[in-house]
Amino acid sequence: MHFSTFGFIGLGLIGGSLAKNLKESRPDCRIMACTRTEATTRQALAQGVIDQICRSPADPAFSGCDIIFLCAPVGYNISALETLGKSVPASCILTDVGSVKTGIHEAAHSLGLDGRFIGGHPMTGSEKSGFASSNSHLFENSYYVITPSAGTDPQKTESYRALVSSAGALPLTLDYRQHDYITAAVSHLPHLIAAALVNTVRCLDTKDELMKLIAAGGFKDITRIASSSPEMWEHICVSNSANISEVMETFLRLLQDSRREMNRGNGRAIYEMFEESRDYRNSFSSSPLGTIKKTWRIFCDIVDESGAIATIATTLAVSGISIKNIGIVHNREFDEGVLRIEFYEEEPSLRAAEILRQHRYRVWIR
């Protein structure tokens, strides 16, 4: 199949990024969209990301699309699916980008859309949300799960896989029920844990918020995803509650086990817990795929003076080392004035550490 006309219901982080990717890679394609907030579509139109604003999923313009992406919260997507199923031709593929697949697959089945609906879930994202945070490179080297419906034409599935690949993502075909169980463990539960951890500190913090003041890199890293959209995660948790609850049972049991052994003073059991988690975490692929991204970073002791960061960045640039991200660690776990530098691969991070040490910087590799 040849895709030249695309429709979008919603242009948030994922929808906006996908639309930008399509327009960038296929400048001649035509993209139309409707969003709950008209200001979003106007912004997308002004930036040249879309070509036409649609007022609702019932807009007749959608009938000319080759494929329509449902990129709104789950409940709104199901409502839009019902509307579109009645108005667009059978040749148009209907798909979504939601983190939970069972509900919308069941809805597609009840609406008689088996074969026309193909579920999709890009395993990427950010704690930031909205069209303003979207970017065309969001999907590069990330898994994009595809969940065909019963009776989906294999040719349509293959065309969809090719489209996903053209966006820089890695297509992975799964049964939608298997998808929801896996994401409950590797995506949904971590967000609940992060939210609970942040709320624990919020509840226990002192009046002058000393806990928040001194919260260091480890706490911020593990709770970064707690800044995600509350609306989106409300929909996800309610829609996938059975699977999340099941994997949560194992998590709670392991947490209770660690508390029991800690209270018993059983250092060996605690050591083994950390050893097993370290070894399993270190066995994850070093390539930047899926929801868990491998990060190579070093920490460099710097003097708090003008130009200090620029000097380090220039030193590494002269040596041909590309930096992924750089920034001051404000709540310091090392000494005064620590700079965190992230890299795309392990080898440049090790080389950067050696170069900076040669320039008499103190460097830690974490």
C-alpha positions, 0 to 999 in steps of 0.5 A: 500500500502507498500512504500519501494522506494521513489523518490524526485525532489528537496532536500531543507528544506522540501524535505531534511527533509522528505528524512532524516525522511524516511531513519531514520524510514525505514533504508531499504528503497531506496531513489533516487533524482534529484536536480537542483544543483548536489552538493546537491544530492552528499551531500545527497548521502555522508550522506546516506540520498539517495541511488541514484542520478538521473540526471533529472525527466526523469531518468528511475530509477524513474519508480521503485518508489512507491511514488515520492515527488515534492519538487522544486519551483511550476513551476519546479514541474509542468514541472517535473509532466508532465515528470513523468506522461509519464514515471512512472507506474500508481501504483506510487503516485505522490505528492508535498509539495508546499504551493499552490495547485491549479496550480499543481492540474489543471496541473495534471488534464490537463495531465490526472493524476487525481487519480494518483496525491495527493497534500500535504503540510506540515504546518511547516518550517523555515526561513532557506532554503536548504538541509543543514538546513533540519532535520528529526524531522521537521514534528513532531506534525505539520499538513500535509495537503493532497489534493486528486485529483478527482478520487483518490483511497481512499486506496491510500489516506489512505496509504498516510495518514499513511505515513504522520503519520509515519513521526510524522505529523498530516494528514488533508485532504482538498479540494485544493481550500479551502487549498489555501484560508486558507494558503493565510491568515495564511501563505502567507499574514504574509510573505508579511507583514513581508517583508513590515515591514522590508522594511519600516525600511530599507527605513526610517532608518538613515544613521548610521542605528540606527533603525536596531541597536536598533530593539528589540525582538518584531520586530525580532520575527514578521519579522523572516520569512522575511529571507525566500527564495525569490525565493520560495515566488515569486512562492507562491505569483504569484501562489496564487495571487487571494486568497492573494489579497482577504485576503489582502483587509481585512487586509488593511481595518483593518490597515486603521481603526486603523490609522483613530482611532489613528489619531482621538485620539480614545483610546477606539477603539484602546484598543478594537482592541488590546483586540480582537486580544489578546483574539483571539490569546490567544484562539489558541491551546496551543499545538505546531500544525500548522503554528503558534507555541505556545511558552512559554518563560521567560526573566531573568536578568543576569550579563554580566560575564563568566559562567552566562548562564551556571549557569542558565542552570545548575540550571534548569537542576538540577530541571529536567526542559528541555530548548527548546532554550536559548540566550541573547537578545542583544537589551534589552527591560528590563535591562542590560543583559537579557536572553531569555529562551524558553520551550516546555510546559507552566508548566516548564516555570512557574516552571523555573521562580519560581526557578530562583526567589528563586535564586534571579534572576529577571524574567519576563514572556512574 
